[in-house]
Amino acid sequence: MYKRYDSNRDVISLFSGAMGLDIGLRQAGLNVVVGQDFEPACVETMKMNGHDVLGGDIRDIQPEQLLEMTGLKVGEPFLICGGPPCQPFSTAGKRMGINDPRGSLFMEFIRMIDYIKPRFFIMENVKGIMSSPLKHVPIVERDENDPEQKLGMVLDVILAEFNKLGYKTVYGILDAVNYGVPQFRERFVLVGSRDHEDVFLPIPTHFQMHQNPAYRWRTVGEAIKDLENEEGECGKLTTERKKYLRMVPEGGNWKSLPKEVVPAAMGGAYESGGGKVGFYRRLTYSQPSPTITTAPAQKATMLCHPIKDRPLSIHEYARIQQFPEDWKFAGTTAEKYKQIGNAVPVGLAKAIGEAVIAVADKNAVVETKRFRGTGIHNRIKNALELGSCSGE
């Protein structure tokens, strides 16, 4: 039994960015005691909002530094969280493929957990991590007798590394819209327990259809309509792009343009493949937002106001990601969009934190001896859990 095991809810945050994940965990009842990031604008954002932060390259940071800043000892932190970039470095060595997390910052996340030994960890990432195959080293450098060079998936390597540390894990793809966020945003979430507690992914709380409006999906209108005439800090569209955007109705994109202007509006992208859904994309008040991008004024990733001829503002971006109204963002306008666009939506983070706390408090399940209507309730439960997976 570790000291302070039962009482503390202290969290160490890595790759913290603008702290969307951390804000949600705090709203759930956890105590984020320190953040960490490499980007100067993110470090300044954390400081501006009164948070302790250890800036710099995580490869140059020792776990002892984080423990010293928090006053915690090995095994005492309740949780380590973060979204380590899983794109490995191309110079990671001839035995590392170009898509092998063993050559990426993911291993720094592993290094910190291995030393600090938190009771739980939360790792979030892009959803593509679940379907990404390992890429091999060039044939001339390949050793077919080396088991580490056999075909496999990126997720297999990630789970194997956590298994080596002795953590029980559960993972899956969660869509933020199902947790009260006014945005479709799918993220890979992996939760681990050092002591093999029964971790689970949070059960959805919001639905496309529900008899109670409080439990229906949130819309863009609910999030930002009151800011309609408050442009504030905002990216700029070129005169030409604005001209074409004026032709797009609420909820439309380039496909809504008059056919005769499409070739000129699209330029070189006109002949390219793909859906090109981001070109001249205008949101609608009546639906959740598409996934927030990091550059809403760029031609291929536009996220424009439902009725105004401009991209969403910084304030509107922060609303859709559910940052607190008084949250400050450091840096240039482009850096602010990037910080907000890369963040975990606060509502999703809160739900993940509540699930972990329920595991720790051992009150997530109502035990029953007899259950009438088991069949229908099991079908409901299975539907809610569809798409999530678990592993040891």
Secondary structure as UniProt FT lines:
FT   TURN            3..7
FT   STRAND          10..14
FT   TURN            17..18
FT   HELIX           20..28
FT   STRAND          31..37
FT   HELIX           40..48
FT   TURN            49..50
FT   STRAND          53..55
FT   HELIX           58..60
FT   HELIX           63..70
FT   TURN            74..75
FT   STRAND          79..82
FT   TURN            90..91
FT   TURN            94..95
FT   TURN            98..99
FT   HELIX           101..103
FT   HELIX           106..116
FT   STRAND          120..126
FT   HELIX           127..130
FT   HELIX           139..141
FT   TURN            144..145
FT   HELIX           147..149
FT   HELIX           154..164
FT   TURN            165..166
FT   STRAND          168..175
FT   HELIX           176..179
FT   STRAND          186..193
FT   TURN            194..195
FT   HELIX           213..215
FT   HELIX           220..224
FT   HELIX           225..227
FT   TURN            228..229
FT   HELIX           239..245
FT   TURN            246..247
FT   TURN            250..251
FT   HELIX           254..256
FT   HELIX           259..261
FT   HELIX           262..266
FT   HELIX           267..271
FT   TURN            277..280
FT   TURN            285..286
FT   TURN            296..297
FT   TURN            299..300
FT   HELIX           314..320
FT   TURN            321..322
FT   TURN            325..326
FT   HELIX           333..342
FT   HELIX           346..361
FT   TURN            372..373
FT   HELIX           374..385
FT   TURN            386..387
FT   STRAND          388..391
//
